[in-house]
Amino acid sequence: MGKIMESEIAEIPAVFQRLISHIEEYARVTELIKTKEIKSVLILARGTSDNAAHFLKYLIEIELGLPVGLTSPSSVTIYKTKLRFQNTLVVALSQSGQSTDLVEYANSAKSAGALLISMTNDETSSLATLADFHLPLMAGTEIAVAATKSYAAQLLSSLLLVSTWSGKKFELDTLVVHAKLMLAKSELVAQGVALCDPNSEIVVLGRGFSYPNARECALKIQETSKISVQGLSIADYMHGPISALTKDTRVIIIAPNGFPMDSLKTDIAKIRNSSPKLIWIGSSQLAGPQDVVISGANCGSEILSSIVDVIALQLLALHFARKNGLDPDSPAGLSKVTHTI
């Protein structure tokens, strides 16, 4: 079970290499952006791609200082709003590029004056052909219902876009090396899975650039193991949901190397009061002696490490589904392309 999902996770280093080798495409699109007086950015996505959208949102706000929002497709598809998007960049993220509501919203945004860029895994898809500029994810055909290599590609594609737009350089070649090393930690990931019980609450927490991965880790477990999992910002968790924390809750902390860990000390201490054994993906800086640590990438940058650590959270979902006797390649009730209005 899960052989397809496992093989697609294993392709991630090669996907990274392909994207990096086509970085000139990002230089072309950023030249197009610079010809426009872009004053705000909106990101259009659903599901896994929506988690990647949060990563892109952080990148643009932090590296470029522009206001970034996430779209509400139903404002167009249900409420038939007439958009006014002058001086606005809309970035559409989608594995398939076929989701009905995304295509309808993108069409309305473009008609309303927005510059439309799409990132999809299908260069012939509706979103790809509709866009002013399309950036292919180059992940190759993705068969498993739970998106893995396409999500990793969306994170790197987002970084390539913002890096070339802002002029900030990153040590991109380290991604491929560290991604290969991460794949070799599958047994370490299995140790973390051994602590998880499908009958007990599971919470995945992150902050900053790890917040999108916390959401994605929770989604992957939900998709492949058919249980409800929360993926939250640690800050949001402390504002209410922590009241439901018990000794049986399994808390997974996504904490990439490079993140300022001192900012988490107080919150982690409060979490330990009720759930003393934690699972860490990334840094071990705040880990206790009884915690399980899935050591993350150390790429010299929180952003780069976050992209590579995606592999660990995907392996966690894979192993957990197998432990639960489920096939993560074909979760019941899900299909690869979801059509919503």
C-alpha positions as CSV (number, residue, x, y, z in Angstrom):
1,M,0.0,0.0,0.0
2,G,1.1,3.5,-0.8
3,K,3.8,2.5,-3.3
4,I,2.7,5.3,-5.7
5,M,2.7,8.0,-3.1
6,E,6.1,6.8,-1.9
7,S,7.6,6.8,-5.4
8,E,6.3,10.3,-6.0
9,I,7.8,11.6,-2.8
10,A,11.1,10.0,-3.9
11,E,10.9,12.1,-7.1
12,I,11.1,15.4,-5.3
13,P,14.9,16.0,-5.6
14,A,14.6,15.6,-9.4
15,V,11.7,18.0,-9.5
16,F,13.7,20.5,-7.6
17,Q,16.6,20.1,-10.0
18,R,14.3,20.6,-13.0
19,L,12.8,23.8,-11.6
20,I,16.2,25.3,-10.7
21,S,17.5,24.5,-14.2
22,H,14.7,26.6,-15.7
23,I,15.1,29.6,-13.5
24,E,15.3,31.8,-16.6
25,E,11.5,31.5,-16.9
26,Y,11.2,33.3,-13.6
27,A,13.4,36.1,-14.8
28,R,11.0,36.5,-17.8
29,V,7.9,36.7,-15.7
30,T,9.4,39.1,-13.1
31,E,10.3,41.4,-16.0
32,L,6.6,41.4,-17.0
33,I,5.6,42.1,-13.4
34,K,8.0,45.1,-13.2
35,T,6.4,46.7,-16.3
36,K,3.1,46.9,-14.3
37,E,2.5,49.2,-11.3
38,I,1.6,46.3,-9.0
39,K,0.3,47.6,-5.7
40,S,-1.2,44.4,-4.2
41,V,-1.1,40.6,-4.8
42,L,-3.9,38.0,-4.5
43,I,-3.3,34.3,-4.5
44,L,-5.9,31.9,-5.9
45,A,-5.9,28.3,-4.8
46,R,-7.7,25.4,-3.1
47,G,-6.7,22.4,-0.9
48,T,-3.0,21.6,-0.9
49,S,-2.3,24.5,-3.3
50,D,-4.0,26.8,-0.7
51,N,-1.3,25.7,1.8
52,A,1.4,26.6,-0.7
53,A,-0.4,29.9,-1.2
54,H,0.2,30.7,2.4
55,F,3.9,30.1,1.8
56,L,3.9,32.4,-1.2
57,K,2.0,35.0,0.9
58,Y,4.8,35.0,3.5
59,L,7.5,35.2,0.9
60,I,6.0,38.3,-0.9
61,E,5.1,40.1,2.3
62,I,8.5,39.5,3.9
63,E,10.8,39.9,0.9
64,L,8.9,42.6,-1.1
65,G,6.7,44.3,1.5
66,L,3.6,44.2,-0.6
67,P,0.1,43.5,0.8
68,V,-1.0,39.9,-0.1
69,G,-4.4,38.4,0.3
70,L,-6.0,35.0,-0.4
71,T,-8.9,35.1,-2.8
72,S,-12.5,34.0,-2.0
73,P,-13.6,32.2,-5.3
74,S,-17.2,32.1,-4.1
75,S,-17.4,35.9,-4.4
76,V,-17.4,35.4,-8.1
77,T,-18.9,31.9,-8.6
78,I,-21.8,32.2,-6.1
79,Y,-22.2,35.9,-5.5
80,K,-21.3,37.1,-9.0
81,T,-19.2,40.1,-7.8
82,K,-17.8,42.4,-10.4
83,L,-14.1,42.7,-9.5
84,R,-11.9,45.8,-9.8
85,F,-8.4,44.6,-9.9
86,Q,-6.3,47.4,-11.5
87,N,-2.6,47.3,-10.4
88,T,-3.2,43.9,-8.9
89,L,-1.2,40.7,-9.5
90,V,-3.2,37.4,-9.2
91,V,-1.2,34.3,-8.8
92,A,-3.2,31.0,-9.4
93,L,-1.7,27.9,-7.8
94,S,-3.1,24.5,-8.9
95,Q,-1.8,21.0,-9.5
96,S,-4.3,20.3,-12.3
97,G,-5.2,23.8,-13.4
98,Q,-8.7,22.5,-14.0
99,S,-10.8,23.3,-10.8
100,T,-13.9,25.0,-12.1
101,D,-14.2,27.8,-9.5
102,L,-10.5,28.7,-9.8
103,V,-10.8,29.0,-13.6
104,E,-14.0,31.2,-13.3
105,Y,-12.4,33.5,-10.7
106,A,-9.2,33.8,-12.8
107,N,-11.1,34.7,-15.8
108,S,-13.0,37.4,-13.9
109,A,-9.8,38.7,-12.3
110,K,-8.1,39.0,-15.7
111,S,-11.2,40.8,-17.2
112,A,-11.1,43.2,-14.2
113,G,-7.6,44.3,-15.1
114,A,-5.4,42.0,-13.0
115,L,-2.1,40.6,-14.3
116,L,-2.6,36.8,-14.1
117,I,0.2,34.4,-13.4
118,S,-0.5,30.7,-13.0
119,M,1.6,27.8,-11.6
120,T,0.2,24.4,-12.6
121,N,1.5,20.9,-13.4
122,D,-0.3,20.9,-16.8
123,E,0.8,23.4,-19.4
124,T,-2.4,22.7,-21.5
125,S,-4.8,23.3,-18.6
126,S,-7.4,26.0,-18.5
127,L,-5.5,28.1,-15.9
128,A,-2.3,27.7,-17.8
129,T,-3.7,28.9,-21.1
130,L,-5.8,31.7,-19.5
131,A,-2.8,33.3,-17.7
132,D,-0.7,36.2,-19.0
133,F,2.3,34.0,-18.0
134,H,2.3,30.3,-17.0
135,L,5.1,28.8,-14.8
136,P,5.1,25.0,-15.1
137,L,5.7,23.0,-11.9
138,M,7.6,20.3,-13.8
139,A,6.6,17.7,-11.3
140,G,5.6,15.1,-14.0
141,T,2.4,13.1,-13.8
142,E,1.1,12.8,-10.3
143,I,-1.1,9.8,-9.8
144,A,-1.5,9.4,-6.0
145,V,-4.6,11.4,-4.9
146,A,-2.6,13.0,-2.0
147,A,-0.4,15.6,-3.7
148,T,3.2,15.4,-2.7
149,K,5.8,16.3,-5.3
150,S,3.5,19.0,-6.8
151,Y,3.2,20.7,-3.4
152,A,7.0,20.7,-3.0
153,A,7.2,22.1,-6.5
154,Q,4.8,24.9,-5.6
155,L,6.9,25.9,-2.7
156,L,10.1,26.0,-4.7
157,S,8.4,27.7,-7.6
158,S,7.1,30.4,-5.2
159,L,10.6,31.0,-3.9
160,L,12.0,31.2,-7.5
161,L,9.4,33.8,-8.4
162,V,10.0,36.0,-5.3
163,S,13.7,35.5,-5.4
164,T,14.1,36.8,-9.0
165,W,11.5,39.5,-8.3
166,S,13.2,40.8,-5.2
167,G,16.8,40.2,-6.4
168,K,17.6,38.2,-3.2
169,K,19.8,35.2,-3.8
170,F,19.4,31.8,-2.2
171,E,21.7,28.7,-2.2
172,L,19.3,26.7,-4.4
173,D,21.7,23.8,-5.1
174,T,21.6,22.8,-1.4
175,L,17.9,21.9,-1.9
176,V,18.6,18.9,-4.1
177,V,21.4,17.6,-1.8
178,H,19.3,18.0,1.4
179,A,16.2,16.6,-0.2
180,K,18.1,13.3,-1.0
181,L,19.3,13.2,2.6
182,M,15.8,13.7,3.9
183,L,14.5,10.7,1.9
184,A,17.0,8.5,3.7
185,K,15.3,9.3,7.1
186,S,12.2,7.2,6.4
187,E,12.8,4.9,9.4
188,L,13.3,7.9,11.7
189,V,9.9,9.2,10.6
190,A,8.4,5.8,11.4
191,Q,9.5,6.3,15.0
192,G,7.4,9.4,15.2
193,V,4.4,7.6,13.7
194,A,4.7,4.9,16.4
195,L,3.6,7.5,18.9
196,C,0.5,8.4,17.0
197,D,-2.9,6.8,17.7
198,P,-5.8,7.3,15.2
199,N,-8.2,7.3,18.1
200,S,-6.5,10.2,19.9
201,E,-6.4,13.9,18.9
202,I,-3.5,14.9,16.6
203,V,-2.5,18.6,16.4
204,V,0.2,19.9,14.0
205,L,1.6,23.3,14.8
206,G,3.9,25.7,13.0
207,R,4.8,29.4,12.9
208,G,6.1,31.7,10.1
209,F,7.3,29.7,7.1
210,S,6.4,26.4,8.8
211,Y,2.8,27.3,9.3
212,P,1.9,26.3,5.7
213,N,3.6,23.0,6.3
214,A,1.7,22.4,9.5
215,R,-1.5,22.9,7.6
216,E,-0.3,20.6,4.8
217,C,0.9,17.9,7.3
218,A,-2.6,17.9,8.9
219,L,-4.3,17.7,5.5
220,K,-2.1,14.8,4.3
221,I,-3.0,12.8,7.5
222,Q,-6.6,13.6,7.1
223,E,-6.6,12.6,3.4
224,T,-4.7,9.3,3.9
225,S,-5.9,8.1,7.3
226,K,-9.5,9.4,7.3
227,I,-9.3,11.1,10.7
228,S,-9.7,14.8,11.7
229,V,-6.4,16.6,12.4
230,Q,-5.9,20.2,13.2
231,G,-3.1,22.2,11.4
232,L,-2.6,25.5,13.1
233,S,-0.3,28.4,13.8
234,I,1.1,28.0,17.3
235,A,-0.1,31.6,18.0
236,D,-3.6,30.7,17.0
237,Y,-3.5,27.5,19.0
238,M,-2.6,29.4,22.2
239,H,-5.6,31.7,21.7
240,G,-8.2,29.0,22.3
241,P,-7.7,25.5,20.9
242,I,-5.1,24.6,23.6
243,S,-8.0,24.3,26.0
244,A,-8.8,21.0,24.4
245,L,-5.2,19.7,24.9
246,T,-5.0,16.5,27.0
247,K,-2.3,14.0,27.9
248,D,-3.5,11.8,25.1
249,T,-3.1,14.5,22.4
250,R,-0.2,14.0,20.1
251,V,1.3,17.3,19.2
252,I,3.6,17.6,16.2
253,I,5.7,20.7,16.0
254,I,7.1,21.8,12.6
255,A,10.2,23.9,13.5
256,P,12.6,24.3,10.6
257,N,16.3,25.0,11.2
258,G,16.8,28.7,11.0
259,F,13.6,29.6,12.8
260,P,14.1,31.9,15.9
261,M,13.2,29.1,18.4
262,D,13.4,31.4,21.5
263,S,10.1,32.8,20.4
264,L,8.4,29.5,21.1
265,K,9.8,28.7,24.6
266,T,6.8,30.0,26.5
267,D,4.2,28.4,24.3
268,I,6.0,25.0,24.3
269,A,6.2,25.1,28.1
270,K,2.4,25.5,28.3
271,I,1.9,22.7,25.9
272,R,4.1,20.4,27.9
273,N,2.0,20.9,31.0
274,S,-0.7,18.7,29.4
275,S,1.1,16.8,26.6
276,P,4.6,16.1,27.8
277,K,5.8,14.0,24.8
278,L,6.1,15.9,21.5
279,I,7.1,15.1,18.0
280,W,9.4,17.6,16.3
281,I,10.1,17.9,12.6
282,G,13.1,20.1,12.0
283,S,15.1,21.6,14.9
284,S,15.8,19.7,18.2
285,Q,16.7,22.9,20.0
286,L,13.6,22.9,22.3
287,A,13.1,19.1,22.3
288,G,12.9,17.3,25.6
289,P,14.4,13.9,26.5
290,Q,11.2,12.0,25.8
291,D,10.4,13.7,22.6
292,V,10.8,12.2,19.1
293,V,12.8,14.4,16.8
294,I,12.7,13.9,13.0
295,S,15.8,16.1,12.2
296,G,15.1,18.5,9.4
297,A,17.2,19.9,6.7
298,N,19.9,22.5,7.6
299,C,20.1,24.5,4.5
300,G,21.4,27.7,6.2
301,S,18.0,29.3,5.7
302,E,14.6,28.8,7.4
303,I,12.9,29.2,4.0
304,L,15.0,26.6,2.2
305,S,14.8,24.2,5.2
306,S,11.0,24.5,5.2
307,I,10.9,23.5,1.5
308,V,13.0,20.3,2.1
309,D,11.2,19.4,5.4
310,V,8.0,18.9,3.3
311,I,9.4,15.4,2.5
312,A,9.4,14.5,6.2
313,L,5.8,15.4,6.8
314,Q,4.7,13.6,3.7
315,L,6.6,10.4,4.8
316,L,4.9,10.8,8.2
317,A,1.4,10.7,6.6
318,L,2.5,7.8,4.4
319,H,3.7,5.7,7.3
320,F,0.8,6.6,9.5
321,A,-1.7,5.4,6.8
322,R,0.1,2.2,6.4
323,K,0.1,1.7,10.2
324,N,-3.7,2.2,10.1
325,G,-4.1,-0.4,7.3
326,L,-5.2,2.2,4.7
327,D,-4.0,2.7,1.1
328,P,-2.8,6.4,0.9
329,D,-2.7,6.1,-2.9
330,S,-6.5,6.0,-3.2
331,P,-8.3,7.5,-0.2
332,A,-12.0,6.7,-0.1
333,G,-14.2,9.6,-1.2
334,L,-11.5,11.6,-2.9
335,S,-10.4,12.2,-6.5
336,K,-7.4,13.8,-8.0
337,V,-9.3,16.8,-9.4
338,T,-12.0,18.4,-7.4
339,H,-14.7,20.5,-9.2
340,T,-16.3,23.1,-7.0
341,I,-18.5,26.1,-7.8
